[in-house]
Amino acid sequence: MLSVTNWKDAPARIRSRVNFSIRRAVGLTKDPPPRCDDPAVAYFPIDGVARLVHGDLSSMMVGGLGSLFFQMLHPHAMAGVAQHSRYQHDPLGRLRQTANFIGATTYGAAPTAHASIERVLSVHQSVRGVADDGLDYYANDPHLLAWVHAAETSMFLSGYQRFGKHPLSQRDADTYVAEMATLARDLGAEEPPTTLAELNTTLDTFRPELRLCPDGVIARDFVVNGFVEGLIQRFVYRLLILSALDLLPPWSLEMLDTARRPTFQRVLVRASTHVLCPVVRLFVPPTKPVTLR
């Protein structure tokens, strides 16, 4: 017979169990890195917008998937992934590496963030080769880094603007882009944008270089078809995929050879995701609210 104490503890145990299941499903199998709240030591501003955006797992899942679709449109970025990673054999491992990097740079002290950046640059040293167009590529190429940075920043921000807990003003959006530019410069990216307008301009300047290469087709189909098991998990994953594709500009969907959904379907998907996100936050609470500038 259960005691009164056990009954009282049941909700907490359920939340803990669901929290673990959600985090494990996206590759977060370890506790987040230590958080630095000393403004004199932290890499990112402790009251900045990046901490707000990156601390909301639900909208970051949508933005993260959108970023994958966006990035695979650059044939040189896609060649590096196809030729030097095992994403199809260990997709959760790749997600975990990305999540650890975002966590270390967003919430860590400057030395921790710089160490994480150096690890990424070190790994990228060997990521080089020849793409399907016959041209050489190099993962640490400042121009290629600029594309990856712009794609990620755009999708993370768009995901939060659409599904995040707190509304963002134009100034907040500009602040986020400026904060992310610091990380891009430390990674060696070429002239990272510092405002939302500059970010959109940067994306437009890359359009002549973008196309869906054969490796991109494989990656697109792998991400769309998913790698999760279980009926509920696959339903949620499909909803996140549709929401992520809905974040992308129409021209990129054409390049991905992915038809834009009819309006009523997109409205239904958005409404469903707006229900899903608060449920995720119930079990995986965002980082504590910050005071936006």
Secondary structure as the mmCIF struct_conf table of DSSP 4:
data_model
#
loop_
_struct_conf.conf_type_id
_struct_conf.id
_struct_conf.beg_label_comp_id
_struct_conf.beg_label_asym_id
_struct_conf.beg_label_seq_id
_struct_conf.end_label_comp_id
_struct_conf.end_label_asym_id
_struct_conf.end_label_seq_id
HELX_RH_AL_P HELX_RH_AL_P1 VAL A 4 ALA A 25
TURN_TY1_P TURN_TY1_P1 VAL A 26 GLY A 27
BEND BEND1 LYS A 30 LYS A 30
HELX_LH_PP_P HELX_LH_PP_P1 ASP A 31 CYS A 36
TURN_TY1_P TURN_TY1_P2 PRO A 39 VAL A 41
STRN STRN1 ALA A 42 ALA A 42
BEND BEND2 TYR A 43 PHE A 44
TURN_TY1_P TURN_TY1_P3 ILE A 46 ASP A 47
BEND BEND3 GLY A 48 GLY A 48
HELX_RH_AL_P HELX_RH_AL_P2 VAL A 49 HIS A 54
TURN_TY1_P TURN_TY1_P4 GLY A 55 GLY A 55
HELX_RH_AL_P HELX_RH_AL_P3 LEU A 57 GLN A 71
TURN_TY1_P TURN_TY1_P5 MET A 72 LEU A 73
BEND BEND4 HIS A 74 HIS A 74
HELX_RH_AL_P HELX_RH_AL_P4 PRO A 75 HIS A 84
TURN_TY1_P TURN_TY1_P6 TYR A 87 HIS A 89
HELX_RH_AL_P HELX_RH_AL_P5 PRO A 91 TYR A 107
BEND BEND5 GLY A 108 GLY A 108
STRN STRN2 ALA A 109 ALA A 109
HELX_RH_AL_P HELX_RH_AL_P6 ALA A 110 HIS A 124
TURN_TY1_P TURN_TY1_P7 GLN A 125 SER A 126
STRN STRN3 ARG A 128 VAL A 130
TURN_TY1_P TURN_TY1_P8 ASP A 132 ASP A 133
BEND BEND6 GLY A 134 GLY A 134
STRN STRN4 ASP A 136 TYR A 138
TURN_TY1_P TURN_TY1_P9 ALA A 139 ASN A 140
HELX_RH_AL_P HELX_RH_AL_P7 PRO A 142 PHE A 163
BEND BEND7 LYS A 165 HIS A 166
HELX_RH_AL_P HELX_RH_AL_P8 GLN A 170 LEU A 187
TURN_TY1_P TURN_TY1_P10 GLY A 188 GLY A 188
BEND BEND8 GLU A 190 GLU A 191
BEND BEND9 THR A 195 THR A 195
HELX_RH_AL_P HELX_RH_AL_P9 LEU A 196 PHE A 206
HELX_RH_3T_P HELX_RH_3T_P1 ARG A 207 GLU A 209
HELX_RH_AL_P HELX_RH_AL_P10 PRO A 214 ASN A 225
BEND BEND10 PHE A 227 PHE A 227
BEND BEND11 GLY A 230 GLY A 230
HELX_RH_AL_P HELX_RH_AL_P11 LEU A 231 LEU A 247
BEND BEND12 LEU A 248 LEU A 248
HELX_RH_AL_P HELX_RH_AL_P12 PRO A 250 MET A 255
TURN_TY1_P TURN_TY1_P11 LEU A 256 ASP A 257
HELX_LH_PP_P HELX_LH_PP_P2 ALA A 259 PRO A 262
HELX_RH_AL_P HELX_RH_AL_P13 THR A 263 PHE A 283
BEND BEND13 VAL A 284 VAL A 284
HELX_LH_PP_P HELX_LH_PP_P3 PRO A 285 PRO A 286
BEND BEND14 THR A 287 THR A 287
HELX_LH_PP_P HELX_LH_PP_P4 LYS A 288 PRO A 289
#
